[in-house]
Each structure stands twice: as structure tokens, then as C-alpha cells.
């Protein structure tokens, strides 16, 4: 089953990579959806964030990094994703 790990990844952290690695181990195929939100001020541009997460996940077979905009549910339907994997942030 294909899973998605959505987020802004601004910047990508070891915590992000831990969640992605665990998701690949569980589901085999994971899309890392790098979000774009025009209302947010990002440290890195979308292209930079995509490149940084691609480099960080290069050692993980089964990981695909894609830009994510619009509704998550629509993206999941378009890409055949059946599971959403999220980390837990304690604010």
C-alpha cells in the first residue's frame, strides 16, 4: 500500500527522516509531499526544499518526493495513496 508523508520540510530534520524511514519500512512505497502554502513565509523556496528532501532520502528505495498543493485528499486520490503518515509535534 502506498503512503504519503506530507509537510513543509522547511528545513528537513532528522525527525522527518525518522518518520519517512519508518513509513518505508511499513508500507514499502512512500511519497514525501512537500507542501506549498502562499500564506506562509518559508526559509527555503519550494525547489530548494524539494532538492534537500530528495538528497536526504536518496538512500531510501521506494521514496518519491513530489510538490504538494491543494487538498491532501485530492492529491492522495490522484496518486493512489491509501495511508497518510504524520509525525507528532508537541508545541
PyMOL Python script that loads the backbone (N, CA, C, O; Angstrom):
from pymol import cmd

cmd.read_pdbstr("""\
ATOM      1  N   UNK A   1       0.840  -1.173   0.000  1.00  0.00           N
ATOM      2  CA  UNK A   1       0.000   0.000   0.000  1.00  0.00           C
ATOM      3  C   UNK A   1       0.889   1.242   0.000  1.00  0.00           C
ATOM      4  O   UNK A   1       1.904   1.282   0.695  1.00  0.00           O
ATOM      5  N   UNK A   2       0.515   2.232  -0.763  1.00  0.00           N
ATOM      6  CA  UNK A   2       1.287   3.467  -0.867  1.00  0.00           C
ATOM      7  C   UNK A   2       0.866   4.433   0.234  1.00  0.00           C
ATOM      8  O   UNK A   2      -0.318   4.575   0.539  1.00  0.00           O
ATOM      9  N   UNK A   3       1.871   5.101   0.828  1.00  0.00           N
ATOM     10  CA  UNK A   3       1.632   6.073   1.893  1.00  0.00           C
ATOM     11  C   UNK A   3       2.187   7.427   1.487  1.00  0.00           C
ATOM     12  O   UNK A   3       3.005   7.530   0.574  1.00  0.00           O
ATOM     13  N   UNK A   4       1.727   8.471   2.183  1.00  0.00           N
ATOM     14  CA  UNK A   4       2.265   9.811   1.982  1.00  0.00           C
ATOM     15  C   UNK A   4       2.677  10.391   3.316  1.00  0.00           C
ATOM     16  O   UNK A   4       2.000  10.202   4.326  1.00  0.00           O
ATOM     17  N   UNK A   5       3.804  11.105   3.311  1.00  0.00           N
ATOM     18  CA  UNK A   5       4.261  11.894   4.450  1.00  0.00           C
ATOM     19  C   UNK A   5       4.214  13.354   4.001  1.00  0.00           C
ATOM     20  O   UNK A   5       5.159  13.830   3.372  1.00  0.00           O
ATOM     21  N   UNK A   6       3.145  14.066   4.309  1.00  0.00           N
ATOM     22  CA  UNK A   6       3.045  15.466   3.888  1.00  0.00           C
ATOM     23  C   UNK A   6       3.700  16.402   4.906  1.00  0.00           C
ATOM     24  O   UNK A   6       3.743  16.113   6.102  1.00  0.00           O
ATOM     25  N   UNK A   7       4.206  17.524   4.405  1.00  0.00           N
ATOM     26  CA  UNK A   7       4.774  18.518   5.306  1.00  0.00           C
ATOM     27  C   UNK A   7       5.422  19.640   4.533  1.00  0.00           C
ATOM     28  O   UNK A   7       5.515  19.598   3.306  1.00  0.00           O
ATOM     29  N   UNK A   8       5.869  20.642   5.260  1.00  0.00           N
ATOM     30  CA  UNK A   8       6.558  21.751   4.599  1.00  0.00           C
ATOM     31  C   UNK A   8       8.050  21.464   4.483  1.00  0.00           C
ATOM     32  O   UNK A   8       8.693  21.926   3.540  1.00  0.00           O
ATOM     33  N   UNK A   9       8.614  20.708   5.427  1.00  0.00           N
ATOM     34  CA  UNK A   9      10.027  20.321   5.396  1.00  0.00           C
ATOM     35  C   UNK A   9      10.921  21.549   5.211  1.00  0.00           C
ATOM     36  O   UNK A   9      11.766  21.596   4.318  1.00  0.00           O
ATOM     37  N   UNK A  10      10.710  22.529   6.074  1.00  0.00           N
ATOM     38  CA  UNK A  10      11.419  23.809   5.963  1.00  0.00           C
ATOM     39  C   UNK A  10      12.152  24.125   7.244  1.00  0.00           C
ATOM     40  O   UNK A  10      11.656  24.909   8.052  1.00  0.00           O
ATOM     41  N   UNK A  11      13.305  23.546   7.455  1.00  0.00           N
ATOM     42  CA  UNK A  11      14.031  22.576   6.642  1.00  0.00           C
ATOM     43  C   UNK A  11      13.715  21.150   7.067  1.00  0.00           C
ATOM     44  O   UNK A  11      13.039  20.923   8.070  1.00  0.00           O
ATOM     45  N   UNK A  12      14.214  20.186   6.285  1.00  0.00           N
ATOM     46  CA  UNK A  12      14.067  18.783   6.635  1.00  0.00           C
ATOM     47  C   UNK A  12      14.930  18.508   7.865  1.00  0.00           C
ATOM     48  O   UNK A  12      16.043  19.023   7.978  1.00  0.00           O
ATOM     49  N   UNK A  13      14.405  17.686   8.795  1.00  0.00           N
ATOM     50  CA  UNK A  13      15.115  17.384  10.044  1.00  0.00           C
ATOM     51  C   UNK A  13      15.319  15.878  10.189  1.00  0.00           C
ATOM     52  O   UNK A  13      14.771  15.085   9.424  1.00  0.00           O
ATOM     53  N   UNK A  14      16.112  15.506  11.176  1.00  0.00           N
ATOM     54  CA  UNK A  14      16.289  14.084  11.471  1.00  0.00           C
ATOM     55  C   UNK A  14      14.973  13.460  11.917  1.00  0.00           C
ATOM     56  O   UNK A  14      14.731  12.279  11.666  1.00  0.00           O
ATOM     57  N   UNK A  15      14.136  14.228  12.562  1.00  0.00           N
ATOM     58  CA  UNK A  15      12.815  13.731  12.942  1.00  0.00           C
ATOM     59  C   UNK A  15      11.968  13.394  11.729  1.00  0.00           C
ATOM     60  O   UNK A  15      11.288  12.368  11.710  1.00  0.00           O
ATOM     61  N   UNK A  16      12.004  14.256  10.711  1.00  0.00           N
ATOM     62  CA  UNK A  16      11.301  13.967   9.451  1.00  0.00           C
ATOM     63  C   UNK A  16      11.825  12.672   8.847  1.00  0.00           C
ATOM     64  O   UNK A  16      11.052  11.801   8.447  1.00  0.00           O
ATOM     65  N   UNK A  17      13.157  12.555   8.787  1.00  0.00           N
ATOM     66  CA  UNK A  17      13.754  11.362   8.173  1.00  0.00           C
ATOM     67  C   UNK A  17      13.393  10.099   8.945  1.00  0.00           C
ATOM     68  O   UNK A  17      13.181   9.048   8.340  1.00  0.00           O
ATOM     69  N   UNK A  18      13.320  10.183  10.254  1.00  0.00           N
ATOM     70  CA  UNK A  18      12.936   9.026  11.057  1.00  0.00           C
ATOM     71  C   UNK A  18      11.523   8.565  10.701  1.00  0.00           C
ATOM     72  O   UNK A  18      11.283   7.370  10.529  1.00  0.00           O
ATOM     73  N   UNK A  19      10.597   9.506  10.592  1.00  0.00           N
ATOM     74  CA  UNK A  19       9.220   9.166  10.223  1.00  0.00           C
ATOM     75  C   UNK A  19       9.172   8.559   8.821  1.00  0.00           C
ATOM     76  O   UNK A  19       8.481   7.564   8.600  1.00  0.00           O
ATOM     77  N   UNK A  20       9.898   9.150   7.876  1.00  0.00           N
ATOM     78  CA  UNK A  20       9.914   8.647   6.487  1.00  0.00           C
ATOM     79  C   UNK A  20      10.506   7.245   6.442  1.00  0.00           C
ATOM     80  O   UNK A  20       9.963   6.369   5.769  1.00  0.00           O
ATOM     81  N   UNK A  21      11.607   7.020   7.143  1.00  0.00           N
ATOM     82  CA  UNK A  21      12.228   5.688   7.170  1.00  0.00           C
ATOM     83  C   UNK A  21      11.283   4.640   7.756  1.00  0.00           C
ATOM     84  O   UNK A  21      11.202   3.522   7.246  1.00  0.00           O
ATOM     85  N   UNK A  22      10.583   4.992   8.807  1.00  0.00           N
ATOM     86  CA  UNK A  22       9.625   4.066   9.420  1.00  0.00           C
ATOM     87  C   UNK A  22       8.461   3.779   8.464  1.00  0.00           C
ATOM     88  O   UNK A  22       7.982   2.649   8.379  1.00  0.00           O
ATOM     89  N   UNK A  23       8.015   4.812   7.751  1.00  0.00           N
ATOM     90  CA  UNK A  23       6.920   4.632   6.800  1.00  0.00           C
ATOM     91  C   UNK A  23       7.331   3.711   5.659  1.00  0.00           C
ATOM     92  O   UNK A  23       6.543   2.867   5.231  1.00  0.00           O
ATOM     93  N   UNK A  24       8.551   3.862   5.162  1.00  0.00           N
ATOM     94  CA  UNK A  24       9.040   2.982   4.086  1.00  0.00           C
ATOM     95  C   UNK A  24       9.120   1.544   4.578  1.00  0.00           C
ATOM     96  O   UNK A  24       8.774   0.616   3.848  1.00  0.00           O
ATOM     97  N   UNK A  25       9.570   1.358   5.802  1.00  0.00           N
ATOM     98  CA  UNK A  25       9.657   0.003   6.356  1.00  0.00           C
ATOM     99  C   UNK A  25       8.269  -0.635   6.483  1.00  0.00           C
ATOM    100  O   UNK A  25       8.120  -1.840   6.284  1.00  0.00           O
ATOM    101  N   UNK A  26       7.267   0.164   6.810  1.00  0.00           N
ATOM    102  CA  UNK A  26       5.911  -0.362   6.964  1.00  0.00           C
ATOM    103  C   UNK A  26       5.177  -0.556   5.640  1.00  0.00           C
ATOM    104  O   UNK A  26       4.505  -1.568   5.443  1.00  0.00           O
ATOM    105  N   UNK A  27       5.303   0.412   4.733  1.00  0.00           N
ATOM    106  CA  UNK A  27       4.461   0.429   3.538  1.00  0.00           C
ATOM    107  C   UNK A  27       5.208   0.176   2.230  1.00  0.00           C
ATOM    108  O   UNK A  27       4.573  -0.098   1.212  1.00  0.00           O
ATOM    109  N   UNK A  28       6.527   0.260   2.232  1.00  0.00           N
ATOM    110  CA  UNK A  28       7.308  -0.040   1.037  1.00  0.00           C
ATOM    111  C   UNK A  28       7.385   1.083   0.024  1.00  0.00           C
ATOM    112  O   UNK A  28       8.428   1.289  -0.598  1.00  0.00           O
ATOM    113  N   UNK A  29       6.308   1.804  -0.148  1.00  0.00           N
ATOM    114  CA  UNK A  29       6.260   2.887  -1.123  1.00  0.00           C
ATOM    115  C   UNK A  29       5.696   4.130  -0.446  1.00  0.00           C
ATOM    116  O   UNK A  29       4.574   4.121   0.062  1.00  0.00           O
ATOM    117  N   UNK A  30       6.496   5.210  -0.445  1.00  0.00           N
ATOM    118  CA  UNK A  30       6.113   6.429   0.256  1.00  0.00           C
ATOM    119  C   UNK A  30       6.346   7.643  -0.633  1.00  0.00           C
ATOM    120  O   UNK A  30       7.400   7.784  -1.252  1.00  0.00           O
ATOM    121  N   UNK A  31       5.358   8.504  -0.685  1.00  0.00           N
ATOM    122  CA  UNK A  31       5.507   9.807  -1.320  1.00  0.00           C
ATOM    123  C   UNK A  31       5.747  10.820  -0.213  1.00  0.00           C
ATOM    124  O   UNK A  31       4.993  10.878   0.759  1.00  0.00           O
ATOM    125  N   UNK A  32       6.796  11.615  -0.362  1.00  0.00           N
ATOM    126  CA  UNK A  32       7.022  12.740   0.531  1.00  0.00           C
ATOM    127  C   UNK A  32       6.429  13.951  -0.191  1.00  0.00           C
ATOM    128  O   UNK A  32       6.967  14.419  -1.194  1.00  0.00           O
ATOM    129  N   UNK A  33       5.323  14.443   0.334  1.00  0.00           N
ATOM    130  CA  UNK A  33       4.622  15.570  -0.273  1.00  0.00           C
ATOM    131  C   UNK A  33       5.086  16.870   0.344  1.00  0.00           C
ATOM    132  O   UNK A  33       4.785  17.163   1.501  1.00  0.00           O
ATOM    133  N   UNK A  34       5.828  17.656  -0.439  1.00  0.00           N
ATOM    134  CA  UNK A  34       6.378  18.922   0.042  1.00  0.00           C
ATOM    135  C   UNK A  34       5.364  20.023  -0.238  1.00  0.00           C
ATOM    136  O   UNK A  34       5.120  20.393  -1.387  1.00  0.00           O
ATOM    137  N   UNK A  35       4.775  20.541   0.851  1.00  0.00           N
ATOM    138  CA  UNK A  35       3.677  21.482   0.735  1.00  0.00           C
ATOM    139  C   UNK A  35       4.099  22.879   0.314  1.00  0.00           C
ATOM    140  O   UNK A  35       5.201  23.346   0.602  1.00  0.00           O
ATOM    141  N   UNK A  36       3.167  23.526  -0.384  1.00  0.00           N
ATOM    142  CA  UNK A  36       3.332  24.932  -0.784  1.00  0.00           C
ATOM    143  C   UNK A  36       2.092  25.677  -0.306  1.00  0.00           C
ATOM    144  O   UNK A  36       0.967  25.323  -0.658  1.00  0.00           O
ATOM    145  N   UNK A  37       2.307  26.693   0.483  1.00  0.00           N
ATOM    146  CA  UNK A  37       1.205  27.492   1.002  1.00  0.00           C
ATOM    147  C   UNK A  37       1.589  28.960   0.843  1.00  0.00           C
ATOM    148  O   UNK A  37       2.524  29.430   1.491  1.00  0.00           O
ATOM    149  N   UNK A  38       0.874  29.684  -0.013  1.00  0.00           N
ATOM    150  CA  UNK A  38       1.222  31.070  -0.308  1.00  0.00           C
ATOM    151  C   UNK A  38       1.063  31.980   0.909  1.00  0.00           C
ATOM    152  O   UNK A  38       1.598  33.088   0.918  1.00  0.00           O
ATOM    153  N   UNK A  39       0.345  31.536   1.927  1.00  0.00           N
ATOM    154  CA  UNK A  39       0.146  32.339   3.134  1.00  0.00           C
ATOM    155  C   UNK A  39       1.312  32.211   4.115  1.00  0.00           C
ATOM    156  O   UNK A  39       1.377  32.964   5.087  1.00  0.00           O
ATOM    157  N   UNK A  40       2.225  31.282   3.882  1.00  0.00           N
ATOM    158  CA  UNK A  40       3.347  31.066   4.787  1.00  0.00           C
ATOM    159  C   UNK A  40       4.617  31.709   4.238  1.00  0.00           C
ATOM    160  O   UNK A  40       4.803  31.820   3.026  1.00  0.00           O
ATOM    161  N   UNK A  41       5.474  32.123   5.145  1.00  0.00           N
ATOM    162  CA  UNK A  41       6.809  32.605   4.790  1.00  0.00           C
ATOM    163  C   UNK A  41       7.797  31.487   5.077  1.00  0.00           C
ATOM    164  O   UNK A  41       8.003  31.119   6.233  1.00  0.00           O
ATOM    165  N   UNK A  42       8.405  30.951   4.037  1.00  0.00           N
ATOM    166  CA  UNK A  42       9.320  29.824   4.181  1.00  0.00           C
ATOM    167  C   UNK A  42      10.764  30.305   4.243  1.00  0.00           C
ATOM    168  O   UNK A  42      11.118  31.340   3.679  1.00  0.00           O
ATOM    169  N   UNK A  43      11.586  29.530   4.941  1.00  0.00           N
ATOM    170  CA  UNK A  43      13.022  29.771   4.974  1.00  0.00           C
ATOM    171  C   UNK A  43      13.631  29.439   3.615  1.00  0.00           C
ATOM    172  O   UNK A  43      14.493  30.167   3.121  1.00  0.00           O
ATOM    173  N   UNK A  44      13.177  28.328   3.006  1.00  0.00           N
ATOM    174  CA  UNK A  44      13.673  27.883   1.707  1.00  0.00           C
ATOM    175  C   UNK A  44      12.542  27.899   0.686  1.00  0.00           C
ATOM    176  O   UNK A  44      11.381  27.670   1.026  1.00  0.00           O
ATOM    177  N   UNK A  45      12.892  28.172  -0.567  1.00  0.00           N
ATOM    178  CA  UNK A  45      11.916  28.111  -1.658  1.00  0.00           C
ATOM    179  C   UNK A  45      11.510  26.661  -1.900  1.00  0.00           C
ATOM    180  O   UNK A  45      12.207  25.737  -1.481  1.00  0.00           O
ATOM    181  N   UNK A  46      10.389  26.466  -2.573  1.00  0.00           N
ATOM    182  CA  UNK A  46       9.877  25.118  -2.820  1.00  0.00           C
ATOM    183  C   UNK A  46      10.899  24.242  -3.532  1.00  0.00           C
ATOM    184  O   UNK A  46      11.115  23.100  -3.126  1.00  0.00           O
ATOM    185  N   UNK A  47      11.527  24.748  -4.578  1.00  0.00           N
ATOM    186  CA  UNK A  47      12.518  23.950  -5.319  1.00  0.00           C
ATOM    187  C   UNK A  47      13.681  23.527  -4.428  1.00  0.00           C
ATOM    188  O   UNK A  47      14.185  22.410  -4.544  1.00  0.00           O
ATOM    189  N   UNK A  48      14.105  24.426  -3.538  1.00  0.00           N
ATOM    190  CA  UNK A  48      15.193  24.091  -2.627  1.00  0.00           C
ATOM    191  C   UNK A  48      14.761  23.005  -1.640  1.00  0.00           C
ATOM    192  O   UNK A  48      15.515  22.071  -1.369  1.00  0.00           O
ATOM    193  N   UNK A  49      13.548  23.134  -1.107  1.00  0.00           N
ATOM    194  CA  UNK A  49      13.045  22.134  -0.166  1.00  0.00           C
ATOM    195  C   UNK A  49      12.900  20.772  -0.832  1.00  0.00           C
ATOM    196  O   UNK A  49      13.202  19.743  -0.227  1.00  0.00           O
ATOM    197  N   UNK A  50      12.433  20.767  -2.089  1.00  0.00           N
ATOM    198  CA  UNK A  50      12.325  19.506  -2.832  1.00  0.00           C
ATOM    199  C   UNK A  50      13.701  18.866  -2.991  1.00  0.00           C
ATOM    200  O   UNK A  50      13.860  17.666  -2.768  1.00  0.00           O
ATOM    201  N   UNK A  51      14.688  19.660  -3.374  1.00  0.00           N
ATOM    202  CA  UNK A  51      16.035  19.133  -3.587  1.00  0.00           C
ATOM    203  C   UNK A  51      16.643  18.633  -2.275  1.00  0.00           C
ATOM    204  O   UNK A  51      17.282  17.581  -2.246  1.00  0.00           O
ATOM    205  N   UNK A  52      16.443  19.385  -1.194  1.00  0.00           N
ATOM    206  CA  UNK A  52      17.003  18.983   0.095  1.00  0.00           C
ATOM    207  C   UNK A  52      16.409  17.664   0.586  1.00  0.00           C
ATOM    208  O   UNK A  52      17.140  16.811   1.089  1.00  0.00           O
ATOM    209  N   UNK A  53      15.108  17.488   0.448  1.00  0.00           N
ATOM    210  CA  UNK A  53      14.481  16.240   0.904  1.00  0.00           C
ATOM    211  C   UNK A  53      14.829  15.081  -0.032  1.00  0.00           C
ATOM    212  O   UNK A  53      14.966  13.944   0.419  1.00  0.00           O
ATOM    213  N   UNK A  54      14.972  15.362  -1.337  1.00  0.00           N
ATOM    214  CA  UNK A  54      15.417  14.313  -2.264  1.00  0.00           C
ATOM    215  C   UNK A  54      16.805  13.820  -1.887  1.00  0.00           C
ATOM    216  O   UNK A  54      17.052  12.615  -1.863  1.00  0.00           O
ATOM    217  N   UNK A  55      17.715  14.749  -1.593  1.00  0.00           N
ATOM    218  CA  UNK A  55      19.070  14.373  -1.196  1.00  0.00           C
ATOM    219  C   UNK A  55      19.054  13.587   0.113  1.00  0.00           C
ATOM    220  O   UNK A  55      19.776  12.600   0.254  1.00  0.00           O
ATOM    221  N   UNK A  56      18.241  14.016   1.062  1.00  0.00           N
ATOM    222  CA  UNK A  56      18.185  13.353   2.365  1.00  0.00           C
ATOM    223  C   UNK A  56      17.590  11.946   2.279  1.00  0.00           C
ATOM    224  O   UNK A  56      17.904  11.088   3.103  1.00  0.00           O
ATOM    225  N   UNK A  57      16.731  11.710   1.282  1.00  0.00           N
ATOM    226  CA  UNK A  57      16.061  10.409   1.138  1.00  0.00           C
ATOM    227  C   UNK A  57      16.666   9.542   0.031  1.00  0.00           C
ATOM    228  O   UNK A  57      16.117   8.491  -0.299  1.00  0.00           O
ATOM    229  N   UNK A  58      17.774   9.968  -0.532  1.00  0.00           N
ATOM    230  CA  UNK A  58      18.369   9.251  -1.663  1.00  0.00           C
ATOM    231  C   UNK A  58      18.705   7.800  -1.325  1.00  0.00           C
ATOM    232  O   UNK A  58      18.709   6.946  -2.211  1.00  0.00           O
ATOM    233  N   UNK A  59      18.983   7.515  -0.065  1.00  0.00           N
ATOM    234  CA  UNK A  59      19.349   6.150   0.349  1.00  0.00           C
ATOM    235  C   UNK A  59      18.137   5.249   0.582  1.00  0.00           C
ATOM    236  O   UNK A  59      18.293   4.074   0.913  1.00  0.00           O
ATOM    237  N   UNK A  60      16.944   5.786   0.411  1.00  0.00           N
ATOM    238  CA  UNK A  60      15.725   5.031   0.706  1.00  0.00           C
ATOM    239  C   UNK A  60      14.997   4.637  -0.582  1.00  0.00           C
ATOM    240  O   UNK A  60      14.342   5.476  -1.200  1.00  0.00           O
ATOM    241  N   UNK A  61      15.104   3.364  -0.996  1.00  0.00           N
ATOM    242  CA  UNK A  61      14.329   2.949  -2.161  1.00  0.00           C
ATOM    243  C   UNK A  61      12.837   2.973  -1.823  1.00  0.00           C
ATOM    244  O   UNK A  61      12.439   2.662  -0.701  1.00  0.00           O
ATOM    245  N   UNK A  62      12.046   3.335  -2.780  1.00  0.00           N
ATOM    246  CA  UNK A  62      10.608   3.384  -2.566  1.00  0.00           C
ATOM    247  C   UNK A  62      10.096   4.744  -2.160  1.00  0.00           C
ATOM    248  O   UNK A  62       8.897   4.905  -1.933  1.00  0.00           O
ATOM    249  N   UNK A  63      10.987   5.745  -2.060  1.00  0.00           N
ATOM    250  CA  UNK A  63      10.570   7.100  -1.692  1.00  0.00           C
ATOM    251  C   UNK A  63      10.547   7.980  -2.932  1.00  0.00           C
ATOM    252  O   UNK A  63      11.506   8.026  -3.702  1.00  0.00           O
ATOM    253  N   UNK A  64       9.445   8.666  -3.105  1.00  0.00           N
ATOM    254  CA  UNK A  64       9.267   9.623  -4.195  1.00  0.00           C
ATOM    255  C   UNK A  64       8.946  10.974  -3.574  1.00  0.00           C
ATOM    256  O   UNK A  64       8.084  11.065  -2.701  1.00  0.00           O
ATOM    257  N   UNK A  65       9.629  12.020  -4.015  1.00  0.00           N
ATOM    258  CA  UNK A  65       9.417  13.361  -3.477  1.00  0.00           C
ATOM    259  C   UNK A  65       8.671  14.179  -4.522  1.00  0.00           C
ATOM    260  O   UNK A  65       9.125  14.315  -5.659  1.00  0.00           O
ATOM    261  N   UNK A  66       7.509  14.730  -4.122  1.00  0.00           N
ATOM    262  CA  UNK A  66       6.677  15.497  -5.046  1.00  0.00           C
ATOM    263  C   UNK A  66       6.181  16.771  -4.382  1.00  0.00           C
ATOM    264  O   UNK A  66       5.958  16.796  -3.171  1.00  0.00           O
ATOM    265  N   UNK A  67       6.005  17.840  -5.176  1.00  0.00           N
ATOM    266  CA  UNK A  67       5.386  19.045  -4.625  1.00  0.00           C
ATOM    267  C   UNK A  67       3.911  18.778  -4.336  1.00  0.00           C
ATOM    268  O   UNK A  67       3.251  18.038  -5.066  1.00  0.00           O
ATOM    269  N   UNK A  68       3.409  19.377  -3.285  1.00  0.00           N
ATOM    270  CA  UNK A  68       2.039  19.156  -2.855  1.00  0.00           C
ATOM    271  C   UNK A  68       1.352  20.505  -2.698  1.00  0.00           C
ATOM    272  O   UNK A  68       1.780  21.342  -1.903  1.00  0.00           O
ATOM    273  N   UNK A  69       0.290  20.705  -3.456  1.00  0.00           N
ATOM    274  CA  UNK A  69      -0.519  21.909  -3.290  1.00  0.00           C
ATOM    275  C   UNK A  69      -1.979  21.500  -3.409  1.00  0.00           C
ATOM    276  O   UNK A  69      -2.292  20.444  -3.960  1.00  0.00           O
ATOM    277  N   UNK A  70      -2.846  22.313  -2.904  1.00  0.00           N
ATOM    278  CA  UNK A  70      -4.263  21.959  -2.935  1.00  0.00           C
ATOM    279  C   UNK A  70      -4.617  21.044  -1.784  1.00  0.00           C
ATOM    280  O   UNK A  70      -3.907  20.972  -0.780  1.00  0.00           O
ATOM    281  N   UNK A  71      -5.721  20.350  -1.947  1.00  0.00           N
ATOM    282  CA  UNK A  71      -6.242  19.481  -0.896  1.00  0.00           C
ATOM    283  C   UNK A  71      -5.476  18.155  -0.856  1.00  0.00           C
ATOM    284  O   UNK A  71      -5.244  17.531  -1.892  1.00  0.00           O
ATOM    285  N   UNK A  72      -5.092  17.741   0.336  1.00  0.00           N
ATOM    286  CA  UNK A  72      -4.362  16.491   0.514  1.00  0.00           C
ATOM    287  C   UNK A  72      -5.172  15.304   0.024  1.00  0.00           C
ATOM    288  O   UNK A  72      -4.618  14.398  -0.599  1.00  0.00           O
ATOM    289  N   UNK A  73      -6.463  15.291   0.289  1.00  0.00           N
ATOM    290  CA  UNK A  73      -7.317  14.173  -0.121  1.00  0.00           C
ATOM    291  C   UNK A  73      -7.336  14.039  -1.653  1.00  0.00           C
ATOM    292  O   UNK A  73      -7.358  12.921  -2.170  1.00  0.00           O
ATOM    293  N   UNK A  74      -7.328  15.153  -2.374  1.00  0.00           N
ATOM    294  CA  UNK A  74      -7.297  15.106  -3.831  1.00  0.00           C
ATOM    295  C   UNK A  74      -5.965  14.568  -4.333  1.00  0.00           C
ATOM    296  O   UNK A  74      -5.927  13.774  -5.274  1.00  0.00           O
ATOM    297  N   UNK A  75      -4.873  14.999  -3.706  1.00  0.00           N
ATOM    298  CA  UNK A  75      -3.549  14.504  -4.067  1.00  0.00           C
ATOM    299  C   UNK A  75      -3.474  12.998  -3.855  1.00  0.00           C
ATOM    300  O   UNK A  75      -2.955  12.272  -4.704  1.00  0.00           O
ATOM    301  N   UNK A  76      -3.992  12.530  -2.722  1.00  0.00           N
ATOM    302  CA  UNK A  76      -3.976  11.094  -2.413  1.00  0.00           C
ATOM    303  C   UNK A  76      -4.761  10.295  -3.448  1.00  0.00           C
ATOM    304  O   UNK A  76      -4.306   9.243  -3.896  1.00  0.00           O
ATOM    305  N   UNK A  77      -5.929  10.787  -3.825  1.00  0.00           N
ATOM    306  CA  UNK A  77      -6.742  10.094  -4.827  1.00  0.00           C
ATOM    307  C   UNK A  77      -6.027  10.050  -6.171  1.00  0.00           C
ATOM    308  O   UNK A  77      -6.054   9.030  -6.860  1.00  0.00           O
ATOM    309  N   UNK A  78      -5.394  11.145  -6.541  1.00  0.00           N
ATOM    310  CA  UNK A  78      -4.687  11.228  -7.833  1.00  0.00           C
ATOM    311  C   UNK A  78      -3.495  10.282  -7.901  1.00  0.00           C
ATOM    312  O   UNK A  78      -3.168   9.774  -8.974  1.00  0.00           O
ATOM    313  N   UNK A  79      -2.838  10.039  -6.756  1.00  0.00           N
ATOM    314  CA  UNK A  79      -1.614   9.235  -6.737  1.00  0.00           C
ATOM    315  C   UNK A  79      -1.804   7.846  -6.134  1.00  0.00           C
ATOM    316  O   UNK A  79      -0.826   7.129  -5.922  1.00  0.00           O
ATOM    317  N   UNK A  80      -3.033   7.460  -5.859  1.00  0.00           N
ATOM    318  CA  UNK A  80      -3.302   6.126  -5.335  1.00  0.00           C
ATOM    319  C   UNK A  80      -2.781   5.887  -3.936  1.00  0.00           C
ATOM    320  O   UNK A  80      -2.368   4.775  -3.606  1.00  0.00           O
ATOM    321  N   UNK A  81      -2.796   6.912  -3.117  1.00  0.00           N
ATOM    322  CA  UNK A  81      -2.304   6.822  -1.746  1.00  0.00           C
ATOM    323  C   UNK A  81      -3.442   6.387  -0.825  1.00  0.00           C
ATOM    324  O   UNK A  81      -4.537   6.948  -0.863  1.00  0.00           O
ATOM    325  N   UNK A  82      -3.162   5.372   0.007  1.00  0.00           N
ATOM    326  CA  UNK A  82      -4.179   4.871   0.914  1.00  0.00           C
ATOM    327  C   UNK A  82      -3.917   5.180   2.379  1.00  0.00           C
ATOM    328  O   UNK A  82      -4.779   4.947   3.227  1.00  0.00           O
ATOM    329  N   UNK A  83      -2.716   5.711   2.688  1.00  0.00           N
ATOM    330  CA  UNK A  83      -2.340   5.956   4.076  1.00  0.00           C
ATOM    331  C   UNK A  83      -1.643   7.309   4.182  1.00  0.00           C
ATOM    332  O   UNK A  83      -0.776   7.634   3.370  1.00  0.00           O
ATOM    333  N   UNK A  84      -2.026   8.095   5.188  1.00  0.00           N
ATOM    334  CA  UNK A  84      -1.354   9.358   5.483  1.00  0.00           C
ATOM    335  C   UNK A  84      -0.557   9.154   6.762  1.00  0.00           C
ATOM    336  O   UNK A  84      -1.114   8.766   7.789  1.00  0.00           O
ATOM    337  N   UNK A  85       0.740   9.412   6.703  1.00  0.00           N
ATOM    338  CA  UNK A  85       1.634   9.251   7.850  1.00  0.00           C
ATOM    339  C   UNK A  85       2.049  10.641   8.319  1.00  0.00           C
ATOM    340  O   UNK A  85       2.601  11.432   7.555  1.00  0.00           O
ATOM    341  N   UNK A  86       1.772  10.920   9.587  1.00  0.00           N
ATOM    342  CA  UNK A  86       2.119  12.222  10.153  1.00  0.00           C
ATOM    343  C   UNK A  86       2.940  12.026  11.412  1.00  0.00           C
ATOM    344  O   UNK A  86       2.738  11.073  12.165  1.00  0.00           O
ATOM    345  N   UNK A  87       3.863  12.939  11.625  1.00  0.00           N
ATOM    346  CA  UNK A  87       4.607  12.947  12.879  1.00  0.00           C
ATOM    347  C   UNK A  87       3.787  13.667  13.925  1.00  0.00           C
ATOM    348  O   UNK A  87       2.720  14.199  13.621  1.00  0.00           O
ATOM    349  N   UNK A  88       4.265  13.689  15.133  1.00  0.00           N
ATOM    350  CA  UNK A  88       3.581  14.366  16.221  1.00  0.00           C
ATOM    351  C   UNK A  88       4.494  15.456  16.751  1.00  0.00           C
ATOM    352  O   UNK A  88       5.594  15.188  17.236  1.00  0.00           O
ATOM    353  N   UNK A  89       4.020  16.690  16.650  1.00  0.00           N
ATOM    354  CA  UNK A  89       4.800  17.817  17.150  1.00  0.00           C
ATOM    355  C   UNK A  89       4.147  18.301  18.435  1.00  0.00           C
ATOM    356  O   UNK A  89       2.941  18.544  18.490  1.00  0.00           O
ATOM    357  N   UNK A  90       4.956  18.432  19.445  1.00  0.00           N
ATOM    358  CA  UNK A  90       4.471  18.926  20.732  1.00  0.00           C
ATOM    359  C   UNK A  90       4.800  20.409  20.807  1.00  0.00           C
ATOM    360  O   UNK A  90       5.966  20.788  20.915  1.00  0.00           O
ATOM    361  N   UNK A  91       3.769  21.247  20.749  1.00  0.00           N
ATOM    362  CA  UNK A  91       4.001  22.699  20.693  1.00  0.00           C
ATOM    363  C   UNK A  91       4.125  23.316  22.055  1.00  0.00           C
ATOM    364  O   UNK A  91       4.321  24.526  22.169  1.00  0.00           O
TER     365      UNK A  91
END
""", "prot")
cmd.dss("prot")
cmd.show_as("cartoon", "prot")
cmd.util.cbc("prot")
cmd.orient("prot")
